[in-house]
Amino acid sequence: MPKIDIARAEVRTRGVYPQPHRAVTDGREKAALGNVAGLTQFGVNLTRLKPGAASALRHWHEQEDEFIYVIEGELVLVEDGGETLLSPGDCAGFKAGVPNGHQLVNKSRSDALYLEIGTRAVTERAHYPDVDLVLERDGRGMRFLHKSGEPYPQES
């Protein structure tokens, strides 16, 4: 297996959510390691959360499994059933199709670093139980919708 040059990984800092939901991920930096390796069946990101940042809005996926492993710092896993503190060496997994909204939040005063691994399903629907938002992805691309099905305006 070829060694991955982490410095070649695209680091994404801009949130993907439409307004007014985008700010939740301010302070999140995702290095797309799986893309550097040319992986197509699953994604791998090395993600840094600054103090106060969240990994995402609380969500769950119909088609994609997710797994996280904490490398440094402390993160709070927020799920339907409450909050769990995660420290280095802790991990969590989220099975596709299980409607348990989840997110990671850095409530500490230091950066936190974790590895996230997830399926790259061709079609996907993600649900956001706390806000009026649904993500759909298919052969036509990715789009955010209101729960009513009305699309969010396209932003540049």
C-alpha positions as CSV (number, residue, x, y, z in Angstrom):
1,M,0.0,0.0,0.0
2,P,1.5,3.4,-0.9
3,K,2.3,5.8,1.9
4,I,-0.1,8.8,1.9
5,D,1.5,12.2,1.9
6,I,-0.8,14.0,4.3
7,A,0.5,17.3,3.1
8,R,-1.2,16.6,-0.3
9,A,-4.7,16.2,1.3
10,E,-7.2,18.9,0.5
11,V,-8.1,20.6,3.8
12,R,-11.8,21.7,3.8
13,T,-12.7,24.5,6.2
14,R,-15.9,25.9,4.6
15,G,-19.1,24.4,5.8
16,V,-21.4,22.7,3.3
17,Y,-24.7,23.5,4.9
18,P,-27.0,26.2,3.5
19,Q,-27.7,29.3,5.6
20,P,-28.7,29.7,8.4
21,H,-27.0,26.4,9.4
22,R,-23.5,26.8,8.1
23,A,-21.8,28.4,11.2
24,V,-22.1,25.2,13.3
25,T,-19.0,23.9,11.6
26,D,-16.9,27.1,11.8
27,G,-13.6,25.9,13.3
28,R,-13.7,22.5,11.6
29,E,-10.8,21.4,9.4
30,K,-11.1,18.2,7.3
31,A,-8.1,16.7,5.5
32,A,-9.4,14.3,2.9
33,L,-6.9,11.5,3.3
34,G,-9.0,8.9,1.4
35,N,-9.0,11.1,-1.7
36,V,-5.2,11.3,-1.7
37,A,-5.2,7.5,-1.8
38,G,-7.8,7.4,-4.6
39,L,-10.3,5.5,-2.4
40,T,-13.8,5.3,-3.9
41,Q,-15.7,2.9,-1.6
42,F,-15.2,4.8,1.6
43,G,-13.9,8.2,2.8
44,V,-11.3,8.9,5.4
45,N,-10.8,12.3,6.9
46,L,-8.4,13.6,9.5
47,T,-10.6,16.2,11.2
48,R,-9.6,19.0,13.6
49,L,-12.2,20.8,15.7
50,K,-11.2,24.1,17.3
51,P,-12.8,24.9,20.7
52,G,-16.5,25.5,20.3
53,A,-16.8,23.9,16.9
54,A,-19.0,20.9,15.9
55,S,-18.3,18.2,13.4
56,A,-21.8,18.7,11.8
57,L,-25.4,19.3,12.7
58,R,-26.8,16.4,14.6
59,H,-27.7,13.9,11.8
60,W,-28.1,10.3,10.7
61,H,-27.6,8.5,7.3
62,E,-29.9,6.1,5.6
63,Q,-27.2,4.4,3.5
64,E,-23.8,5.3,5.0
65,D,-22.0,3.8,8.0
66,E,-19.7,6.2,10.0
67,F,-16.9,5.5,12.4
68,I,-14.7,7.9,14.4
69,Y,-11.5,7.4,16.4
70,V,-10.3,10.2,18.7
71,I,-6.5,10.9,18.4
72,E,-6.1,14.0,20.7
73,G,-8.2,16.3,22.8
74,E,-11.7,15.7,24.1
75,L,-14.9,15.6,22.2
76,V,-18.5,15.4,23.3
77,L,-20.6,12.9,21.4
78,V,-24.2,14.2,21.3
79,E,-26.8,11.7,20.4
80,D,-30.6,11.2,20.8
81,G,-29.9,9.6,24.2
82,G,-27.6,12.3,25.6
83,E,-24.0,13.2,25.7
84,T,-20.8,11.1,26.1
85,L,-17.3,12.4,26.6
86,L,-14.7,10.9,24.2
87,S,-11.0,11.0,24.9
88,P,-7.9,9.9,22.9
89,G,-8.3,6.2,22.1
90,D,-12.1,6.3,22.2
91,C,-14.1,5.5,19.2
92,A,-17.8,5.4,18.1
93,G,-19.7,3.9,15.2
94,F,-23.0,4.8,13.5
95,K,-24.7,2.1,11.4
96,A,-26.6,3.2,8.3
97,G,-30.4,3.3,8.7
98,V,-30.4,3.8,12.5
99,P,-32.2,7.0,13.3
100,N,-29.9,8.2,16.1
101,G,-28.9,11.8,15.3
102,H,-25.3,12.4,16.3
103,Q,-22.6,15.0,16.2
104,L,-19.2,15.7,17.9
105,V,-18.7,19.0,19.7
106,N,-15.5,20.4,21.1
107,K,-16.5,21.9,24.4
108,S,-12.9,22.1,25.7
109,R,-10.3,24.9,25.5
110,S,-7.9,22.9,23.2
111,D,-8.1,21.6,19.7
112,A,-9.3,18.0,19.2
113,L,-8.2,15.7,16.4
114,Y,-10.0,12.6,15.2
115,L,-10.2,10.2,12.3
116,E,-13.5,9.7,10.5
117,I,-14.3,6.9,8.1
118,G,-17.5,6.5,6.2
119,T,-19.2,4.8,3.3
120,R,-19.4,6.6,0.0
121,A,-22.9,5.6,-1.1
122,V,-24.0,6.6,-4.6
123,T,-27.4,7.5,-3.3
124,E,-27.9,8.9,0.2
125,R,-30.4,10.7,2.3
126,A,-29.3,12.3,5.6
127,H,-31.7,13.5,8.3
128,Y,-31.2,16.4,10.7
129,P,-33.6,16.0,13.5
130,D,-33.0,19.4,15.2
131,V,-33.4,21.6,12.2
132,D,-35.5,21.9,9.0
133,L,-33.0,20.2,6.8
134,V,-32.5,17.0,4.7
135,L,-29.6,16.1,2.4
136,E,-30.2,14.1,-0.8
137,R,-27.4,12.8,-3.1
138,D,-28.0,10.8,-6.3
139,G,-26.9,10.8,-9.9
140,R,-28.0,14.4,-10.2
141,G,-25.7,15.6,-7.4
142,M,-26.1,16.7,-3.8
143,R,-28.8,19.1,-2.6
144,F,-30.2,20.3,0.7
145,L,-34.0,20.4,1.1
146,H,-36.4,21.6,3.7
147,K,-38.3,18.7,5.4
148,S,-41.3,19.6,3.2
149,G,-39.1,18.8,0.1
150,E,-38.7,22.4,-1.0
151,P,-35.0,23.0,-2.0
152,Y,-32.8,25.5,-0.2
153,P,-31.6,28.4,-2.5
154,Q,-28.4,27.6,-4.3
155,E,-25.5,29.6,-2.9
156,S,-22.2,30.5,-4.6
